[in-house]
């Protein structure tokens, strides 16, 4: 259980902290008494504990760092006690210890010198841009220095001081100064050699380009590649899915696509794609895009940094969203900042007009949802022994709007009702952000998972319950390894952003296609490896929501984009009503519910819902689902990808027309030129964060 794990972790941390205090106290007592065996045992145990904590308890180390009792402080205290212990120990000439103390001070001086060089190297290797799928040969990038030298000062101090600690303890045990001299000299040598080695990264052969050189290289690449459409994305670590869902669509466009990111960490969260990716953390450097051939920019999400790129007047911007639902967040007033708002179908167009947030109807373009192509259509009532039900509730959201998620008020009742049917196989896939705002949602989510695990235990005990054989598990293992090999970039432990940029300079031959095929193989192997009777809790990235759609005979969800996407299959679905509205008001207020069975918080309609799924004659919403699909997602002909492509071409044409008009105006007014926005960019860049992590609460929908 998560709570039990948390308690166990806290007990372990408190035990380690108590042991640390005991060892330091024993080391001090052994030094002052003096008691050589106690002194040696406590010193060795304290140093060993520090090594253990550094590798196994980073959380406790962070806590100790916040109270200024970090590794350098602890190591310095430990070494001071070692010196005191040697002075107090009988049989050791205090004058003979002077060279040991001087060399020990020299080791610390070399450590701080190494840290100064590490800072210079890290600054030099922090480029103003990062790229993927772009040839960076001309930039003469180099591999990163060893991480223990460049980015792990605490670990470096602890490991490099190990010979000194061992040598000084050897002197305490044998009363021979030679052991301490050898140990401290070894540590000093390690620090000096590490500093010299690290310094080679400041030499011309390993130095990275300056900011001016890197930006000049980017301008040259943009002039050579000539991008015409870009997807712009900025967000927190858990929001990458909002961009990833558009990768396949972007790759299919009849254009020169580009992906523009703002956070450095996001470079490795964007999934496999053959589309060039560039990360530009500083707002001032975005000016490189204005002077390029880029004409249109697509935005799958709003964020605090979106306004920075909207200042570029030579680019037309379209908001494409990362999913549509009847929730208020799907009609955010921020949308009026874009030149156009692209929606799936007529329902979203009407939603914007009803919301009255300033988005003109002529700026709304219906493009469908091209990424829904992998979802399989309805093939009739389930024919197997089990009816597969997908319960995919959304999260609680940033607002206090009632009914955002069913997890809190209805989740457990829905799951109990489904588990009560012996012919149901439940797939539970909660939103990855469930519980991130409201602790009640996180607690309910944990209880739901416990109910499912208990139900599985009961089913497993029933006679005749078998599991897939070794062959199915072996195939899953093979496909998992193959998918990870293709989809996951492999880096050295010491690799930094520059080295990853160098390694990811080329995507390989049709890598995205290979990942798609490998993912399909993995999904087939995954489902084949599971017993058909076993309920599943799915919280990993894989399998994705669309793969779960294809397994399900019925969806139970909330008012969210999951419902709209699932409707492309025309399968039966239900929506939980925890808003406090009557069913009539709920259906009237949320068009996506029009073809759904509405579940109250008590979930007492679940048995009748399952009966309708199993018997098409009882399914009274089939025709309504087909009509609602068109209303939400637009017509099937022409295909969505064609409509999307046309929208890109039309917006590009509008950008060309604007440029032509501006050029004509400027020729009529001598001495005038179009404002390039540099002043506003320069002002904004003063406070711009250089790739720092964007918190979730700064995302505007």
HELIX and SHEET records of a PDB file:
HELIX    1   1 UNK A    2  UNK A   33  1                                  32    
HELIX    2   2 UNK A   36  UNK A   56  1                                  21    
HELIX    3   3 UNK A   58  UNK A   66  1                                   9    
HELIX    4   4 UNK A   71  UNK A   88  1                                  18    
HELIX    5   5 UNK A   94  UNK A   97  5                                   4    
HELIX    6   6 UNK A   98  UNK A  124  1                                  27    
HELIX    7   7 UNK A  137  UNK A  139  5                                   3    
HELIX    8   8 UNK A  147  UNK A  150  1                                   4    
HELIX    9   9 UNK A  153  UNK A  160  1                                   8    
HELIX   10  10 UNK A  162  UNK A  174  1                                  13    
HELIX   11  11 UNK A  177  UNK A  199  1                                  23    
HELIX   12  12 UNK A  200  UNK A  202  5                                   3    
HELIX   13  13 UNK A  211  UNK A  225  1                                  15    
HELIX   14  14 UNK A  237  UNK A  239  5                                   3    
HELIX   15  15 UNK A  241  UNK A  244  1                                   4    
HELIX   16  16 UNK A  247  UNK A  251  1                                   5    
HELIX   17  17 UNK A  264  UNK A  268  5                                   5    
HELIX   18  18 UNK A  283  UNK A  286  5                                   4    
HELIX   19  19 UNK A  287  UNK A  290  1                                   4    
HELIX   20  20 UNK A  306  UNK A  310  1                                   5    
HELIX   21  21 UNK A  328  UNK A  331  5                                   4    
HELIX   22  22 UNK A  333  UNK A  337  5                                   5    
HELIX   23  23 UNK A  346  UNK A  355  1                                  10    
HELIX   24  24 UNK A  361  UNK A  363  5                                   3    
HELIX   25  25 UNK A  370  UNK A  374  5                                   5    
HELIX   26  26 UNK A  407  UNK A  411  3                                   5    
HELIX   27  27 UNK A  412  UNK A  419  1                                   8    
HELIX   28  28 UNK A  439  UNK A  460  1                                  22    
HELIX   29  29 UNK A  470  UNK A  487  1                                  18    
HELIX   30  30 UNK A  497  UNK A  503  1                                   7    
HELIX   31  31 UNK A  511  UNK A  528  1                                  18    
HELIX   32  32 UNK A  545  UNK A  551  1                                   7    
HELIX   33  33 UNK A  561  UNK A  566  1                                   6    
HELIX   34  34 UNK A  567  UNK A  569  5                                   3    
HELIX   35  35 UNK A  583  UNK A  589  1                                   7    
HELIX   36  36 UNK A  591  UNK A  593  5                                   3    
HELIX   37  37 UNK A  606  UNK A  614  1                                   9    
HELIX   38  38 UNK A  616  UNK A  618  5                                   3    
HELIX   39  39 UNK A  622  UNK A  633  1                                  12    
HELIX   40  40 UNK A  640  UNK A  668  1                                  29    
HELIX   41  41 UNK A  678  UNK A  685  1                                   8    
HELIX   42  42 UNK A  696  UNK A  698  5                                   3    
SHEET    1   A 8 UNK A 130  UNK A 132  0                                        
SHEET    2   A 8 UNK A 277  UNK A 279 -1                                        
SHEET    3   A 8 UNK A 257  UNK A 261  1                                        
SHEET    4   A 8 UNK A 229  UNK A 233  1                                        
SHEET    5   A 8 UNK A 296  UNK A 299  1                                        
SHEET    6   A 8 UNK A 316  UNK A 319  1                                        
SHEET    7   A 8 UNK A 340  UNK A 343  1                                        
SHEET    8   A 8 UNK A 364  UNK A 366  1                                        
SHEET    1   B 6 UNK A 536  UNK A 537  0                                        
SHEET    2   B 6 UNK A 424  UNK A 428  1                                        
SHEET    3   B 6 UNK A 387  UNK A 392  1                                        
SHEET    4   B 6 UNK A 554  UNK A 557  1                                        
SHEET    5   B 6 UNK A 573  UNK A 576  1                                        
SHEET    6   B 6 UNK A 597  UNK A 599  1                                        
END                                                                             
